[in-house]
């Protein structure tokens, strides 16, 4: 591996270096090649789930930056390699998926990549072409499933040396786990990914592969295979593993992975993930996960360094990333929903969104028939939910103006709940005083 140059000639590597994307380069000559004109490149995404997650955002943003600088990126969805499982960055072998699950994941992730990259194209676009798809999507099952095992060994396997494969970090780390080891299936993954690079070079003129730092061994193997089979030079670039200031892997929360699919991680929870980032991480994450210009990011970094940030920088970060993944309109909806925790009227939400906002708030189930039949008084509900110990205390609190339904004050002690009090299909939010919330669910 060559050491990363301190300065670059090509505009795209200049920007990527400033933003913190570059970890390894296979050749210094890549900089000169990129400065000469458009280059075709790709990055692979294995369909291990039905949605990408925040950890994939570094690669997605990398593709988008190349696109914005006039290059031709492709996103490869591993319809074939997903059946094998990549050992890189793993201490144990992946569970193999069945074909139906895999194809469902391929479809979902392919659509997700297209949507996110098209949105990226519309946000802060500089030199990107005005017409056409932002990124071409390809599936390695289209060319790998045609091979027989014997033909693949003869035409591809003969170019690999087992001792060199054993020296790769992803393989060596697994071999050190004596009880687990590595299966021949996963050991062969490197050959398949290497052939992907060769195939895309021969059929699409692709000369650069992007990937995380854990993909270095697979990428360099593809560079070597292409050189042996064609005599031509190709390149590799890897991104660093992104962790927070406290050492946590990006994209992980207490509830598990933070997905890009709104059904798996709600847009509200996604927004809150970024709002809750530490000051120490905000500048780096603004560089990596937004298209904001350098001057604006550096001004925000200075605000943090001067101790003047009161959450405004996190709000910028959350707004930019949520707009990219879920769209500007959904982002504005989420921001408005966030204000509901601080007293804004709760309305216009569905059960999923309201549940996400008040996920940590205690809840009580009541029969829907009681609301439809006018059988549930507000004072009784305050006691039933535990917000007040007795109807007498509930009445006094209400007379003092301290009772709210969906953040709207209620002053009538004889108020009877109805379906008109619901803030979503089946939920309402009861509040006692300034901060004591309780969710009431109609079942």
C-alpha positions in Angstrom: 0.0 0.0 0.0 1.2 3.5 -0.8 0.9 6.2 1.8 -1.8 8.6 1.3 -0.5 11.8 -0.3 -0.9 15.0 1.7 -2.3 16.9 -1.3 -4.1 15.9 -4.4 -4.4 17.2 -7.9 -7.9 15.9 -8.7 -10.8 17.9 -7.3 -12.7 14.8 -6.1 -9.8 13.5 -4.0 -9.2 16.9 -2.6 -12.7 17.0 -1.4 -12.7 13.4 -0.2 -9.5 14.0 1.7 -10.8 17.1 3.4 -14.0 15.3 4.4 -12.1 12.4 5.9 -13.1 9.7 3.4 -9.7 8.4 2.3 -8.0 5.6 4.3 -6.0 3.7 1.7 -5.1 4.0 -2.0 -3.6 1.3 -4.1 -1.7 3.7 -6.4 -0.7 7.3 -6.2 -1.3 7.4 -10.0 -5.1 7.3 -9.3 -4.9 11.1 -8.6 -3.5 11.9 -12.0 -6.0 9.6 -13.7 -8.9 11.2 -12.0 -7.7 14.7 -13.0 -7.6 13.7 -16.6 -11.3 13.2 -17.0 -14.3 11.1 -16.0 -13.6 7.6 -14.5 -16.1 4.7 -14.1 -16.0 3.3 -10.6 -18.1 1.1 -8.3 -18.8 0.1 -4.7 -20.5 -3.2 -3.7 -23.3 -3.6 -1.2 -24.2 -7.1 0.0 -27.9 -7.7 0.7 -27.6 -9.1 4.2 -30.8 -7.4 5.3 -33.8 -5.8 3.6 -32.4 -2.3 4.3 -29.1 -0.5 4.3 -28.0 1.1 7.6 -26.2 4.2 8.7 -22.9 2.4 8.4 -23.4 2.1 4.7 -23.7 5.9 4.4 -20.0 6.4 4.1 -19.9 4.4 0.9 -23.1 5.9 -0.5 -21.7 9.4 0.1 -18.4 8.4 -1.5 -20.3 7.4 -4.7 -22.3 10.6 -4.6 -19.1 12.8 -4.3 -17.6 11.1 -7.4 -20.9 11.7 -9.2 -21.0 15.3 -8.2 -17.5 15.8 -9.6 -18.5 14.4 -13.0 -17.4 10.8 -12.7 -19.5 7.7 -13.5 -20.3 5.6 -10.3 -22.0 2.3 -10.2 -23.6 0.5 -7.2 -23.3 -3.2 -7.2 -25.8 -5.2 -5.2 -24.5 -8.7 -4.4 -27.2 -11.0 -5.6 -24.6 -13.8 -5.9 -22.1 -12.9 -3.2 -25.0 -12.4 -0.8 -25.5 -16.2 -1.0 -21.9 -16.7 0.2 -21.2 -14.2 2.9 -18.2 -11.9 3.2 -15.8 -12.9 6.1 -14.3 -9.4 6.2 -14.9 -7.7 9.5 -16.6 -10.8 10.9 -15.5 -13.1 13.8 -18.1 -15.7 13.0 -19.6 -17.1 9.8 -22.8 -15.4 8.5 -26.0 -17.5 8.4 -26.7 -18.3 4.8 -29.9 -16.9 3.3 -32.4 -18.7 1.2 -32.9 -17.5 -2.4 -36.3 -15.9 -1.8 -35.0 -13.8 1.2 -32.0 -12.8 -0.8 -33.9 -11.7 -3.8 -36.3 -9.7 -1.6 -33.3 -8.0 0.0 -31.7 -7.3 -3.4 -34.9 -5.6 -4.6 -35.3 -3.5 -1.5 -31.6 -2.4 -1.3 -31.4 -1.7 -5.0 -34.5 0.6 -4.8 -33.1 2.2 -1.7 -29.7 3.0 -3.2 -31.4 4.5 -6.3 -33.7 6.7 -4.1 -30.9 7.9 -1.8 -28.5 8.7 -4.6 -31.1 10.4 -6.7 -31.9 12.6 -3.6 -28.2 13.2 -3.2 -28.1 14.3 -6.8 -30.8 16.9 -6.1 -29.1 18.3 -3.0 -26.2 20.7 -3.4 -25.3 19.4 -6.8 -22.2 21.0 -8.4 -20.8 19.4 -11.6 -23.0 16.4 -11.9 -24.8 15.8 -15.2 -28.3 17.2 -15.4 -29.9 14.2 -17.2 -29.9 10.5 -16.6 -29.6 8.2 -13.6 -27.3 9.4 -10.8 -25.8 5.9 -10.4 -26.1 2.7 -12.4 -27.2 -0.3 -10.4 -25.8 -3.7 -11.3 -26.3 -7.2 -9.7 -23.4 -9.6 -9.8 -25.8 -12.5 -10.1 -26.3 -11.5 -13.7 -22.8 -12.7 -14.6 -21.7 -15.0 -11.8 -24.6 -17.5 -12.0 -23.7 -18.4 -15.5 -20.4 -20.0 -14.4 -19.9 -23.6 -13.6 -17.7 -24.5 -10.7 -15.1 -26.1 -12.9 -14.9 -23.2 -15.3 -14.6 -20.7 -12.5 -11.7 -22.7 -10.9 -9.9 -23.0 -14.3 -10.3 -19.4 -15.5 -10.3 -17.5 -12.1 -9.0 -19.7 -9.3 -5.7 -20.4 -11.1 -4.7 -16.8 -10.7 -4.8 -16.9 -6.9 -2.1 -18.2 -4.5 -3.4 -19.7 -1.3 -0.5 -18.4 0.7 -1.3 -14.8 -0.4 -5.0 -15.3 0.4 -4.1 -16.6 3.9 -2.1 -13.5 4.5 -5.1 -11.2 3.9 -6.3 -9.6 7.2 -9.9 -10.7 6.8 -8.8 -14.4 6.4 -6.0 -14.3 9.0 -8.2 -12.9 11.7 -10.7 -15.7 11.2 -8.0 -18.4 11.2 -6.8 -17.1 14.6 -10.3 -18.1 15.9 -9.4 -21.7 16.1 -12.8 -22.9 17.2 -14.6 -21.0 14.5 -12.1 -20.9 11.7 -13.3 -20.1 8.2 -15.3 -22.2 5.8 -14.2 -22.8 2.2 -17.4 -21.0 1.2 -16.3 -17.7 2.8 -12.7 -18.3 1.9 -13.8 -18.3 -1.8 -15.6 -14.9 -1.4 -12.4 -13.1 -2.3 -12.2 -14.8 -5.7 -15.8 -13.9 -6.5 -15.5 -10.2 -5.6 -12.2 -10.0 -7.5 -14.0 -11.4 -10.6 -16.7 -8.7 -10.2 -14.0 -6.0 -10.6 -12.5 -7.8 -13.7 -16.0 -8.2 -15.2 -16.9 -4.6 -14.7 -13.6 -3.5 -16.1 -14.1 -5.5 -19.3 -17.8 -4.7 -19.8 -18.1 -1.2 -18.4 -14.6 0.2 -18.4 -14.7 0.3 -14.6 -11.2 1.2 -13.2 -11.8 2.0 -9.5 -13.4 0.1 -6.7 -14.5 1.8 -3.4 -15.0 0.0 -0.1 -14.6 0.1 3.6 -11.1 -0.5 5.1 -12.2 -4.1 5.8 -12.5 -4.6 2.1 -8.8 -3.8 1.3 -7.8 -7.4 0.8 -10.7 -8.1 -1.6 -10.1 -4.9 -3.5 -6.4 -5.4 -4.0 -7.1 -9.0 -5.1 -9.4 -7.6 -7.8 -6.8 -5.1 -8.9 -4.2 -8.0 -9.2 -6.6 -10.3 -11.1 -7.5 -7.6 -13.6 -3.8 -6.9 -14.2 -3.0 -10.6 -14.7 -5.9 -11.1 -17.1 -5.7 -7.9 -19.1 -2.4 -6.2 -18.4 -4.2 -3.0 -17.5 -4.1 -1.0 -14.3 -7.1 -0.5 -12.0 -7.3 1.2 -8.6 -8.8 0.8 -5.2 -9.7 3.3 -2.5 -11.0 2.5 1.0 -12.8 4.5 3.6 -11.9 4.4 7.3 -14.0 2.6 9.9 -16.2 5.4 11.3 -16.6 5.4 15.1 -17.9 8.0 17.5 -15.7 9.8 20.0 -16.5 7.1 22.6 -15.4 4.3 20.3 -18.9 3.1 19.3 -19.4 1.9 15.7 -21.4 4.4 13.7 -25.0 3.4 13.0 -25.5 1.5 16.3 -28.0 2.6 18.9 -29.4 1.0 22.1 -32.1 -0.6 19.9 -29.6 -2.0 17.4 -28.7 -0.8 13.9 -30.1 2.5 12.6 -31.6 1.6 9.2 -32.3 3.8 6.3 -35.7 2.2 5.7 -38.4 4.2 7.5 -40.3 1.0 8.4 -37.3 -0.4 10.2 -36.1 2.8 11.8 -38.7 5.6 11.8 -37.7 8.9 10.4 -38.2 10.4 13.9 -35.9 7.9 15.5 -33.4 8.5 12.6 -33.5 12.2 13.2 -33.0 11.8 17.0 -30.0 9.5 16.3 -28.2 12.5 14.8 -29.6 15.0 17.3 -28.0 13.0 20.1 -24.5 13.0 18.6 -21.8 14.4 20.9 -20.2 17.8 20.1 -16.9 16.0 19.5 -18.4 14.1 16.6 -20.4 16.8 14.9 -17.7 18.4 12.7 -16.5 15.0 11.4 -20.0 13.8 10.7 -21.0 17.0 8.9 -18.0 16.4 6.6 -18.8 12.8 6.0 -22.6 12.7 5.9 -23.7 16.0 4.4 -23.0 18.0 1.2 -22.7 21.3 3.0 -19.8 23.5 1.7 -16.5 23.7 3.5 -17.0 27.2 4.7 -20.3 26.4 6.4 -19.0 23.3 8.0 -15.9 25.0 9.3 -18.0 27.8 10.8 -20.1 25.2 12.6 -16.9 23.5 13.8 -15.6 26.8 15.2 -18.9 27.3 17.1 -18.4 23.9 18.8 -14.7 24.7 19.5 -15.6 28.0 21.1 -18.1 26.3 23.4 -21.0 28.2 21.9 -23.0 25.2 20.6 -26.3 24.8 22.3 -27.5 22.0 20.1 -27.7 24.1 16.9 -24.9 22.1 15.2 -26.7 18.8 15.9 -29.9 20.3 14.5 -28.1 21.2 11.2 -26.5 17.7 11.1 -29.9 15.9 11.8 -31.7 18.1 9.3 -29.2 17.5 6.5 -28.9 13.7 6.9 -32.6 13.1 7.4 -33.5 15.2 4.4 -31.0 13.1 2.3 -32.4 9.8 3.5 -36.1 10.5 4.0 -36.6 13.6 1.9 -37.0 17.3 2.9 -40.8 17.1 3.4 -40.5 14.1 5.8 -37.7 15.9 7.6 -39.8 19.0 8.2 -42.5 16.7 9.5 -40.1 15.1 11.9 -38.8 18.4 13.1 -42.3 19.5 13.9 -43.0 16.3 15.7 -39.9 16.8 17.8 -41.3 20.1 19.0 -44.3 18.3 20.3 -42.2 17.0 23.1 -41.8 20.6 24.2 -45.4 21.7 24.1 -46.5 22.1 20.5 -49.9 20.7 19.6 -49.8 17.0 18.8 -51.7 16.4 15.6 -51.4 15.0 12.1 -49.4 11.9 13.1 -50.0 8.2 12.5 -49.6 5.6 15.3 -46.1 4.7 14.2 -44.8 8.2 14.3 -46.5 9.1 17.5 -45.3 5.9 19.1 -41.7 6.7 18.0 -41.8 10.2 19.5 -43.2 9.0 22.8 -41.4 5.6 22.9 -40.0 6.2 26.3 -43.2 7.5 27.8 -45.5 5.2 30.0 -48.6 4.0 28.3 -52.0 2.6 29.2 -54.5 0.6 27.1 -58.2 1.4 27.2 -61.1 -0.2 25.3 -62.0 1.8 22.3 -65.6 1.2 23.1 -65.3 3.4 26.2 -64.3 6.4 24.1 -67.0 5.7 21.4 -69.6 5.3 24.1 -68.6 8.3 26.2 -67.8 6.2 29.2 -64.4 7.5 30.2 -64.1 10.8 32.1 -60.8 12.8 32.1 -60.5 12.7 35.9 -60.9 9.0 36.0 -58.2 8.7 33.2 -55.8 10.8 35.1 -56.1 8.4 38.1 -56.1 5.2 36.0 -52.8 6.3 34.3 -51.2 7.1 37.6 -50.6 10.7 36.7 -52.7 11.6 39.8 -53.3 9.7 42.9 -57.0 10.7 43.3 -59.8 12.4 41.5 -59.6 15.2 44.0 -55.9 15.8 43.1 -56.8 15.5 39.4 -59.6 18.1 39.8 -57.2 20.6 41.6 -54.6 20.2 38.9 -57.1 20.7 36.2 -58.4 23.9 37.9 -54.8 25.2 38.1 -54.5 24.7 34.3 -52.1 21.8 34.5 -53.9 19.1 32.4 -53.4 18.7 28.7 -54.7 16.4 26.0 -52.3 16.3 23.0 -50.6 19.4 24.5 -53.8 21.4 24.5 -55.0 22.6 27.9 -58.3 21.2 29.2 -60.2 23.2 31.8 -63.5 21.3 32.1 -63.5 18.8 35.0 -66.4 17.1 33.4 -64.6 16.4 30.1 -65.5 13.0 28.7 -63.0 11.4 26.3 -64.1 10.6 22.8 -62.5 9.5 19.5 -62.2 13.2 18.7 -59.4 13.4 21.3 -57.2 10.9 19.4 -54.0 12.4 18.0 -53.5 9.5 15.6 -55.5 6.4 14.6 -55.7 5.0 18.1 -53.5 7.1 20.5 -53.7 10.3 22.5 -51.2 11.9 24.8 -52.1 13.0 28.3 -49.9 15.5 30.1 -49.9 16.5 33.8 -47.9 19.6 34.5 -45.0 20.6 32.3 -43.2 17.3 31.7 -45.3 14.3 32.9 -46.5 12.6 29.7 -48.6 9.4 29.4 -49.7 7.7 26.1 -53.3 6.3 26.0 -53.8 3.6 23.4 -57.3 2.5 22.3 -57.5 -1.2 21.7 
